[in-house]
Amino acid sequence: MGATLQALGVAYLLYRWGRFPNSLSRWGDLARFFTLAGPLGCLINATIGTSSLVAGGAIQTAAWPTAWGTWWVGDTFGVLIFTPLILVWGLRPKQQWRDRRLPVTLLLLITFGLAAVVFNLAQRFDTQGIQSRFEEQANILAGKLTDNLDQYTEVLAHLSAFFHASTDVTQKEYQRFVTPAMDRHTSLLALSWNPAFTHTERTAIEQKLKQLYGEQSHLKQWNPQGELIPATKTHTYVAVFYISKPNKNQKALGFNVYSDPTRKEALDRARRQGAAAATARIQLVQQNRSQNGVLIFLPHFSLEQEERPSQLEGYHTAVISIGKMMNTVIANQLPEGVLLRLYDRTEPAEKQLLYATSQHGLQATDGAPLKKLTGQELHSFYDVPIAGRQWQLEVIGLPHYLDAQSAKTGWLIFVSGLMVTALVGTLALMVTGRNMELEQTVHKRTTQLELANRAKSDFLATMSHEIRTPMNAILGMTELLDESPLNDKQKWYVSTLNRSGESLLVLINDILDLSKIESGHLTLEKSNFSLHQTLRDAIELFQYSAKQKELLLEHHIEAEVPEWIEGDHNRLRQILLNLISNAIKFTEKGSVRVELSVIENRQLLFRVSDSGIGIDEEKQREIFKPFTQADPFTTRRHGGSGLGLTISNRLVDLMEGEITLESRLGQGSCFSVLLPFKKGRTNSPQALHKQPQKSADNPSILRILLVDDAEDNRLLIQAFLSSSKHQLVMAENGQEAFELYQKRHFDLVLMDIQMPLMDGYAATRAIRAWEVENQRTPTPIIALTAHALAEERAQVLESGCNLHLPKPIRKQRLLEVMAQFSPKNSIH
């Protein structure tokens, strides 16, 4: 009933004073809404609920304030945290809240998640503190165990010194010497002297045993059933002769220790090493084989005059109860929930366990069953060396030990995190409301920017096409004019015209490249190519220019540089050509050197150095800016647009590389390009280019279909082929070309792209579809187009063309391509 009344009351408050419904995008609206719905509204249910509990006798009247406060705080937190989610996912109109769902939900989840993370970190720090204290306690236990074992060895060493100091130790003297040690070390069951002797001495030893301990005393050993029987005849005996507390250890007197394999192994090891040796876990004679223990044997050798050991006389032995030893270590101080396990790692896995505390962790016994662990315990391991064996102590902290040690501070942090989550949820509505208004403005402006970018892309493509189309005619006709009979002056005119046209084309390409880079439309391609061949081709291209200026143009490739790499072959070539061209352009005498090496097998290093005019240090930063050269006089003397280095710098950035300059005025320059690389495949298709191809000077006679809407371009191609025997058929658009292709057989199609009625893309697709439908062998189609951008090239090849040849078309290049696609070299 309280919850219902609270819901009705809050609804009235919000409607009357909260000005709701509204978008909750203003601070005042949010403050009113959450104050009324949260702290004020929650007074209703808390008051009614706790009062009902008091009236019903469920709680005492004195507990009412605490119960009321807890109820009110819990309800308030619940409203503040969950109300934003209810608003964005449940209210109408949904359009007003839909776009706010994700940010509000994510903010709440992230804040709550951070609270949970901080809680976990606090718990982790708490756990680390527990673990630190646990390891400190475990280290103390391991230290006490090590000290006990060291003391046992010291007692045996004192016994050995006592025997060396006395000519003949009697039984009474032995008892008097070992009694204090036995009193100090309660875990010692016995100390004994075990002489070593041969069978010839057996009778004398047994006579002494009878004199000391009575006529029933004799040498004995265990039979396979575990019963003590007279010792069998053997060459070597090691028998218990003196022993502490002989009345309590009567069964051990005369026992041939050497008859037991486990004891024999330790005895032999002690004799060989001349040092104390411990046995594996054994069953003790004096305890009727009912108690586990270990023996430590210290060999005793007679001393010569130089006090060096010579002949083995016997062994001083410490008999240790594992259970009593561990009880001494624990000393009733083992914390609740901590287990101990002691292992002998020298033994096989199934025999390693020496001791384990009981599963309740209270009573320590060496025969307790092992508690099954859950994987949530703390573990500490300590190596404990003992007389040639490697023991290991494992200390285990059970989950309830961790709970008892916990400080519980994480929960306080978690409650604080809930308060922050509630605050973030409240503010998230205001922020998303404001963002909704901003998003509408941003969307409008983004649409305008996208239209502007699209217009810029269209402009680049149109400019490229419209400039290359007349340049195709200009350069092509210039090439034809150069082939005609001319006098020297006319040849100079034509050469100047051709050189100027080429320079204009380079400038146009540079401007278009720079525009694409700056607009973000230039993308790097990825192909497998020969790096060595690319550099050699670039050098070969400038050999004539260098020779004209009497310059030495040389290159060097380090041995570790890979032959094949993956990357953008054309753009890497463009960088090299720009740098080499600049070096030759600004060098009047001396040399230009290109070096290629690898840095740390991860980066390629290109170095292009020259002995040219150099660049002043103050102007070196300016040369990578567009249309900039070091000196205005340089432009007038050497020419150039100042775009080559700018484009190279931008391309290197796109390749995630770095370009640097070292130069001194009058002493030359050195450009260094550092690029990451990935090794390529050695069986690259580019290797096919090295295969012999049909010569462009003697191609087969081809039936060629030329498709172009521009008459100048058709006449130019016709003039290029006029001296050949090729049969040329011309069409003005794609529709006409497709109709001709269906009626006649052609060996090659030269296809323009931008044409009326049917463009080159549609015509190529129509031809390929007709070939498939009529089971015709595909005819090579070469796109001769002013569309030269990379995305346009990809579209041309996707439409079905075999090759993309951008305008302006050069005669020699056209003839080479035609020879490549002659019938014997056709690509199917």
TIDOKOL-449117 format. One record per residue (C-alpha): x, y, z. Coordinates in steps of 0.001 Angstrom, whole numbers, padded with zeros to 6 digits, always signed. Example, Ala and Ser with C-alpha at 12.3 -4.5 7.8 and 13.67 -1.06 7.14 Angstrom:
BEGIN
+012300-004500+007800/+013670-001060+007140/
# end
This chain:
BEGIN
+000000+000000+000000/+002876+002349+000790/+004413+001859-002669/+001072+002586-004368/+000486+005738-002349/+004052+006834-003065/+003599+006351-006823/+000352+008376-006803/+001840+011079-004621/+004981+011425-006770/+002876+011587-009940/+000815+014446-008464/+003923+016310-007282/+005583+016010-010691/+002475+017159-012534/+001692+019989-010100/+005137+021421-009361/+007590+019466-011539/+006291+020774-014911/+006424+017225-016209/+006261+015863-018874/+009175+017711-020485/+012446+016732-022167/+014496+017094-018948/+017252+018892-020834/+017440+021876-018469/+019058+021877-015049/+016012+023411-013330/+013666+020761-014743/+016008+017962-013650/+016476+019358-010148/+012710+019629-009596/+011995+016206-011087/+014522+014214-009057/+013972+016149-005831/+010239+015442-005969/+010578+011846-007234/+013550+010963-005038/+014109+012335-001526/+010633+013910-001067/+008585+011204-002740/+010361+008377-000932/+009313+009811+002444/+005838+008385+001834/+006691+004688+001507/+009413+004786+004178/+007064+006362+006709/+004077+004097+005968/+006199+000932+005743/+008184+001324+008966/+005136+002530+010900/+003278-000606+009792/+006167-002768+011031/+006065-001074+014458/+002278-001382+014648/+002475-005056+013755/+005171-005725+016324/+007760-006753+013729/+010250-004202+015075/+010623-002313+018334/+009637+001338+018548/+013237+002233+019397/+014379+000704+016099/+011939+002815+014064/+014393+005681+013234/+017077+003293+011997/+014588+001248+009967/+013010+004406+008542/+016383+005862+007531/+017525+002605+005890/+014234+002280+004014/+014296+005906+002843/+017946+005794+001701/+017395+002520-000203/+014284+003832-001965/+016004+007119-002842/+019010+005344-004367/+016713+003042-006320/+014732+005962-007759/+017826+007991-008664/+019558+005036-010364/+016656+003383-012197/+014437+006350-013088/+016696+007524-015980/+016484+004006-017473/+012685+003914-017082/+012392+007321-018760/+014523+006560-021836/+013133+003050-022394/+009486+003401-021364/+008096+006911-021923/+006332+008293-024975/+006810+009848-027434/+009608+007323-028041/+011316+009483-030659/+012112+012059-027962/+013849+009451-025796/+015112+006835-028303/+018341+008623-029193/+019085+009093-025488/+018779+005410-024594/+022280+004328-025500/+024278+007177-023855/+022173+007189-020672/+022308+003406-020367/+026034+003283-021112/+026854+006051-018636/+024940+004268-015897/+026517+000921-016764/+030004+002426-016979/+029650+004274-013672/+028227+001212-011981/+030981-000858-013585/+033634+001547-012300/+032119+001287-008843/+032313-002487-009153/+035923-002259-010399/+036941+000001-007512/+035176-002388-005163/+037109-005286-006666/+040382-003342-006393/+039673-002630-002738/+038908-006295-002217/+042112-007187-004065/+044205-004870-001884/+042514-006391+001145/+043337-009868-000188/+046942-008860-000850/+047223-007699+002752/+045792-011006+003929/+048217-012878+001682/+051142-010833+002966/+050248-011624+006574/+049648-015258+005643/+053060-015550+003987/+054671-013899+007004/+053104-016495+009326/+054020-019288+006918/+057604-018047+006775/+057796-018170+010571/+056596-021797+010573/+059114-022750+007879/+061884-021057+009850/+060999-022935+013020/+061009-026247+011122/+064420-025499+009618/+065811-024525+013044/+064575-027790+014583/+066199-029895+011880/+069475-027970+012200/+069437-028579+015943/+069083-032354+015421/+072187-032334+013236/+074047-030241+015818/+073208-032799+018544/+074720-035576+016414/+077817-033460+015781/+078238-032963+019541/+077938-036716+020074/+080652-037326+017473/+082929-034813+019169/+082221-036464+022538/+083241-039881+021172/+086422-038438+019648/+087320-036830+022966/+086906-040098+024929/+088889-043280+024527/+085997-045571+025461/+082486-044225+026087/+080505-046357+028524/+076752-046861+028495/+076312-044689+031579/+078467-041897+030114/+076390-042029+026933/+073120-041761+028874/+074478-038874+030926/+075511-037002+027733/+072308-037489+025705/+069747-036898+028489/+069916-033056+028335/+069502-033148+024550/+066504-035444+024828/+064950-033130+027408/+065423-030079+025150/+064053-031716+022005/+060769-033435+022759/+060313-034513+019153/+063436-036702+019430/+062254-040228+020195/+065806-041475+020678/+069518-040908+020159/+071638-043983+019546/+075153-045163+018813/+075233-047839+016112/+078670-049412+015615/+079547-050863+012220/+081204-054312+012250/+081687-057458+010184/+080461-060988+010799/+083729-061974+012491/+082971-059389+015201/+079327-060390+015641/+079884-062767+018583/+081820-060172+020570/+079169-057483+019958/+076357-059796+021049/+078314-060676+024230/+078566-056980+025099/+074834-056514+024428/+074045-059339+026868/+076368-057844+029514/+074715-054433+029168/+071037-055315+028653/+070576-058940+029758/+070796-062430+028318/+067762-061916+026055/+069651-059265+024067/+070898-060244+020619/+071185-058955+017064/+067819-058890+015268/+066033-057738+012143/+062562-057719+010572/+061220-060618+008579/+058904-059979+005567/+055875-060149+007927/+057245-057284+010023/+058238-059481+012973/+061560-059167+014807/+063761-062247+014328/+067461-063026+014998/+069655-061250+012456/+070711-063444+009570/+074352-063928+008657/+075735-061082+006528/+079097-059473+005935/+078278-056040+007412/+076217-055080+010445/+075195-051696+011833/+073414-052429+015105/+071864-050260+017831/+074307-050515+020736/+073744-047467+022951/+070343-045747+022964/+068720-043054+025071/+066043-044227+027450/+066819-047921+026875/+063801-049074+028872/+061393-047294+026476/+063442-048248+023408/+064125-051898+024377/+062905-053239+021016/+065433-051159+019116/+068479-052522+021020/+070497-054876+018842/+068424-054068+015727/+070592-054455+012611/+069825-051123+010954/+071768-052246+007889/+069241-055030+007243/+066473-052579+006233/+066826-051283+002602/+065638-047753+003399/+067999-047421+006339/+070839-049090+004400/+070541-046500+001576/+070931-043612+004045/+073827-045385+005873/+075746-045948+002638/+075122-042344+001532/+076363-041006+004873/+079526-043165+004666/+080274-042103+001042/+079698-038396+001646/+081171-038289+005131/+078195-036228+006273/+074818-036627+007911/+072188-038436+005808/+068464-038729+006470/+066249-041675+005563/+062976-041521+003719/+059838-041863+005856/+060037-045130+007833/+058113-047051+010493/+059934-046956+013806/+061050-050176+015531/+060424-048949+019054/+056821-047932+018137/+055924-051365+016712/+055991-049820+013226/+052874-047816+014138/+054432-044366+013943/+056120-042607+011004/+059496-041051+011492/+062883-040393+009955/+066395-041278+011021/+069432-039054+010624/+072751-040915+010494/+076073-039161+011124/+079070-041399+010267/+081791-041639+012924/+085345-042233+011724/+088401-042964+013849/+090957-040135+013757/+094609-040536+012826/+097312-038463+014466/+096681-035654+011991/+093017-035787+013148/+091789-036793+009737/+088996-039367+009371/+090157-042817+008360/+088201-045951+009362/+084424-046004+009837/+083537-047013+013389/+079770-046506+013357/+076919-044035+013178/+075389-041528+015582/+071657-041674+014996/+068740-039334+015723/+065268-040942+015730/+062668-038252+014909/+058897-038502+015137/+057491-036401+012280/+054222-035762+014082/+055902-034628+017322/+058357-032485+015386/+055513-030674+013561/+053567-030263+016813/+056650-028549+018227/+056769-026245+015173/+053060-025386+015442/+053105-025042+019249/+049294-024620+019305/+049637-021373+017341/+048262-022496+013979/+045492-020023+012995/+041964-021249+012317/+041625-022271+008677/+045341-022916+008006/+046607-026359+006973/+050172-027685+006872/+051581-030385+004602/+055148-031653+004632/+056611-033505+001618/+059833-035364+000871/+060396-034294-002748/+063322-036720-003056/+060878-039645-003108/+058430-040740-005848/+055142-038827-005898/+053122-041509-004109/+055592-041596-001176/+056267-037867-000799/+053699-036931+001846/+055286-036959+005312/+052734-035037+007335/+049406-033216+007038/+047237-031432+009572/+043693-032677+010045/+040962-031361+007760/+039710-029026+010506/+043143-027463+010848/+043110-027883+014657/+044854-031152+015519/+048120-032045+013795/+048842-035665+013000/+051102-037335+010470/+048368-039736+009453/+045485-037320+008880/+043444-037684+005666/+044042-034913+003151/+041338-032255+002879/+039988-031863-000655/+040823-028334-001803/+038565-026057-003868/+041214-024005-005711/+040329-020822-003780/+042959-021269-001077/+046225-019453-000465/+049379-021543-000892/+052969-020956+000201/+055788-023422-000447/+059144-023511+001343/+062109-025756+000555/+063568-027378+003677/+066862-029257+003076/+067590-032011+005610/+070748-034128+005568/+070893-034798+001830/+067140-034880+001245/+064845-032133-000053/+061744-031568+002046/+059071-029021+001185/+056583-027372+003543/+053219-026328+002081/+051111-023860+004083/+047459-023595+002966/+044997-020843+003866/+041376-022035+003512/+038528-019713+002347/+037118-019246+005844/+040600-018094+006950/+040429-015402+004253/+036943-014353+005377/+038050-014077+008995/+041024-011885+008047/+039089-009554+005681/+038697-005899+006708/+035340-005526+004798/+036310-002029+003567/+035301-002810-000021/+031604-002635+000808/+031876+000935+002072/+033514+001884-001226/+030756+000097-003150/+028041+002091-001349/+029910+005286-002234/+030007+004074-005833/+026233+003698-005818/+025918+007326-004749/+028117+008415-007645/+026115+006196-010036/+022897+007855-008923/+024395+011309-009509/+025708+010337-012959/+022323+008904-013952/+020638+012164-012967/+023087+014294-014912/+023097+011932-017927/+019566+012990-018822/+020551+016648-018878/+023675+016047-020954/+021899+013842-023492/+019079+016366-023778/+021576+019058-024652/+023411+016684-026973/+020184+015880-028795/+019878+019520-029765/+023548+019690-030746/+023263+016500-032804/+020537+018013-034899/+022783+020963-035707/+025795+018709-036316/+023755+016447-038601/+022729+019410-040713/+026302+020666-041013/+027687+017166-041637/+025302+016761-044553/+026593+020014-045985/+030222+018870-045554/+029507+015530-047222/+027975+017325-050169/+031048+019578-050337/+033426+016566-050232/+031427+014803-052905/+031534+017929-055042/+035310+018136-054516/+035744+014499-055550/+033622+015063-058623/+035641+018189-059372/+038926+016249-059154/+037641+013536-061461/+036218+016072-063933/+039385+018196-063893/+041532+015143-064459/+039349+014025-067347/+038909+017417-068982/+042606+018309-068791/+043878+014927-069972/+041540+014846-072996/+043071+017882-074788/+046544+016953-073477/+046105+013604-075236/+045636+015369-078549/+048390+017926-077895/+051086+015442-076933/+049936+012846-079444/+049947+015222-082370/+053303+016596-081213/+054689+013063-081296/+053316+012557-084826/+054709+015907-085923/+058111+014916-084573/+058052+011835-086813/+057410+013918-089941/+060207+015462-092107/+061336+018656-090311/+064317+020965-090491/+066420+021589-087393/+064562+024706-086342/+061216+022984-086696/+062485+019999-084700/+063506+022411-081942/+060024+023910-081989/+058440+020461-081697/+060851+019395-078966/+060061+022536-076987/+056343+021959-077445/+056632+018301-076320/+058797+019183-073313/+056412+021914-072249/+053447+019571-072643/+055181+016943-070496/+055986+019564-067843/+052354+020693-067877/+051201+017091-067483/+053589+016582-064526/+052270+019767-062923/+048671+018662-063472/+049393+015238-061963/+051127+016853-058975/+048242+019243-058351/+045709+016421-058592/+047789+014200-056298/+048143+016974-053723/+044397+017695-053890/+043589+014020-053348/+045985+013804-050423/+044629+016910-048722/+041017+015838-049234/+041713+012356-047902/+040770+010640-051164/+044181+009135-051882/+044427+005536-050711/+047510+003334-050814/+047375+000140-052819/+048970-003104-051718/+050810-005320-054183/+053825-007595-054318/+056706-006061-056256/+060471-006164-056723/+062068-003398-054675/+065445-003862-056342/+063959-003600-059835/+061956-000514-058859/+065133+001276-057771/+067065+000139-060850/+064258+001346-063129/+064224+004748-061405/+067996+005083-061827/+067790+004022-065479/+065117+006645-066144/+067468+009476-065112/+070719+008169-066598/+070264+010260-069755/+069551+013449-067756/+072609+012841-065583/+074774+012163-068607/+073630+015412-070238/+074893+017306-067152/+078042+015117-066892/+076943+013855-063462/+077748+010469-061940/+074455+008768-061037/+075043+005649-058940/+073164+003464-056535/+073910+000836-053882/+071620-001798-052322/+072725-003452-049071/+072770-007258-049061/+070116-007571-046355/+067515-005599-048318/+064756-008020-049440/+064152-008392-053182/+060364-008524-052863/+058138-006463-050577/+054437-005694-050225/+053240-002102-050605/+052181+000598-053034/+054654+000200-055888/+053557+003291-057826/+053660+005670-054849/+057051+004383-053686/+058332+004858-057235/+056864+008381-057246/+058774+009280-054066/+062041+007979-055537/+061536+009785-058850/+060790+013095-057080/+063905+012865-054893/+066251+011753-057716/+064804+014363-060080/+065377+017105-057495/+068931+015923-056849/+069849+016007-060555/+068012+019290-061127/+069960+021146-058431/+073380+019559-059046/+075672+021136-061646/+078734+018959-061091/+079779+015970-059088/+077453+013055-058382/+074067+011849-057202/+073980+008665-055093/+070987+006556-054067/+071444+004059-051196/+068988+001470-049910/+069417-000374-046604/+067420-001998-043786/+067233-000725-040187/+066760-003457-037527/+065060-005705-040107/+061892-003607-039744/+062356-000412-041775/+063670+000502-045199/+066070+003456-045413/+066395+005328-048724/+069149+007947-048911/+069386+010270-051930/+072497+012461-051652/+073979+014956-054084/+076847+017434-054387/+074544+020230-055505/+073804+023751-054353/+072499+022711-050912/+069857+024445-048832/+070255+027100-046167/+069397+025783-042698/+066783+028502-042105/+064910+027520-045291/+065018+023732-044863/+061677+023692-043017/+059969+025572-045852/+060786+023257-048762/+058119+020684-047816/+055377+023309-048153/+053376+023431-051426/+054742+025624-054230/+057842+026455-052167/+061521+026368-053134/+064550+027448-051173/+065183+030543-053331/+062918+032389-055836/+065960+032514-058134/+065937+028706-058095/+062494+028620-059703/+063568+030912-062499/+066810+029034-063143/+065863+025402-062597/+062101+025458-063036/+059675+023244-061165/+056440+023823-059281/+057710+023112-055775/+055167+020292-055306/+057415+017239-055616/+058803+017330-052080/+055389+018249-050657/+053771+015237-052305/+056664+012972-051293/+056379+014149-047691/+052607+013526-047630/+053026+010068-049219/+055660+009121-046660/+053242+010179-043902/+050517+007999-045436/+052975+005088-045404/+053628+005769-041677/+057217+006686-042443/+059503+009686-042006/+061454+011920-044395/+064370+014035-043177/+066889+016417-044736/+070550+017074-044050/+072040+019902-046090/+074611+022675-046091/+074555+025576-048460/+077027+024997-051276/+077918+021454-050112/+074955+019369-051251/+071933+017710-049683/+070880+014282-048424/+067215+013256-048186/+066518+010189-046014/+063229+008266-046172/+062454+005723-043443/+059535+003376-044217/+058110+000277-042520/+057921-002738-044795/+056618-006267-045064/+058493-008940-046995/+056716-010129-050143/+056501-013385-052059/+059357-014314-054360/+056998-015904-056915/+055245-012604-057628/+053194-012235-060800/+055394-009232-061516/+058110-011709-062421/+056054-012532-065461/+056912-009097-066832/+060464-010320-067268/+059326-013009-069672/+059913-012346-073401/+057041-010485-075005/+056226-009853-078586/+058067-006846-079967/+056079-003681-080546/+057914-003228-083837/+056630-006462-085361/+053166-007292-083970/+050641-009593-085514/+048012-008027-087743/+045041-007221-085516/+041404-006421-086204/+040868-003530-083819/+037647-001866-082666/+038332+001731-081539/+035565+003295-079432/+035772+007050-078634/+033291+009898-078903/+036029+012512-079514/+037003+012776-083173/+040465+014143-082281/+041199+011036-080238/+039978+008708-082972/+042132+010502-085571/+045127+010386-083226/+044909+006609-082726/+044322+006179-086459/+047492+008203-087122/+049447+006165-084565/+048481+002966-086428/+048700+004348-089961/+052111+002831-090572/+050958-000618-089415/+048864-003236-091180/+046235-003347-088426/+042594-003150-089513/+040885-000367-087580/+037110-000024-087186/+035843+003050-085294/+032699+003647-083217/+031535+006904-081588/+029791+005445-078512/+029291+002245-076549/+025981+001338-078179/+027478+001471-081676/+030525-000491-080497/+028388-003253-078978/+026367-003623-082193/+029564-003816-084287/+031083-006362-081885/+028078-008667-082303/+028378-008603-086109/+032145-008826-086643/+035165-010532-085117/+037804-008356-083448/+041185-009245-081911/+041326-006166-079696/+039012-003426-078387/+040299+000077-077496/+037530+001481-075289/+036967+005051-074117/+034962+005366-070886/+033031+008647-070851/+030732+008565-073925/+027111+009436-074744/+024265+006878-075139/+026316+004049-073571/+029552+004649-071651/+032591+002380-071674/+031629+000610-068444/+028239-000448-069790/+029638-001365-073202/+032357-003564-071655/+029844-005366-069427/+027512-005903-072388/+030364-007382-074462/+031454-009710-071644/+027886-010879-071061/+027386-011527-074810/+030659-013512-074921/+029515-015748-072051/+026065-016200-073554/+027497-017185-076970/+030447-019150-075545/+032945-016852-077219/+036561-016525-076147/+036926-013143-074378/+038551-010486-076523/+041106-008225-074774/+039639-004807-073986/+041999-001925-073221/+040525+001177-071641/+041994+004338-073246/+040508+006938-070929/+041105+010297-069339/+039791+008795-066068/+043166+008379-064340/+042300+008288-060628/+042949+005080-058678/+039279+004482-057873/+038412+004974-061566/+041113+002467-062555/+039629-000079-060157/+036159+000526-061616/+037507+000045-065165/+039073-003333-064310/+035977-004396-062383/+033787-003735-065440/+035749-006337-067427/+038615-004469-069100/+041971-006210-069240/+044080-003073-068888/+043694+000579-067927/+045776+002959-070079/+045280+006601-068984/+045461+009507-071375/+047516+011110-072773/+048433+008032-074795/+051972+007727-076104/+052458+005892-079373/+055230+003570-078191/+053300+002570-075079/+050180+001845-077152/+052125-000341-079582/+053751-002255-076713/+050383-002949-075134/+048871-004005-078442/+051772-006390-078997/+051195-007825-075545/+047553-008562-076401/+048140-009890-079932/+046507-013320-080550/+049533-015359-079397/+049823-013303-076198/+046123-012793-075474/+045010-012937-071848/+041950-015169-071450/
# end
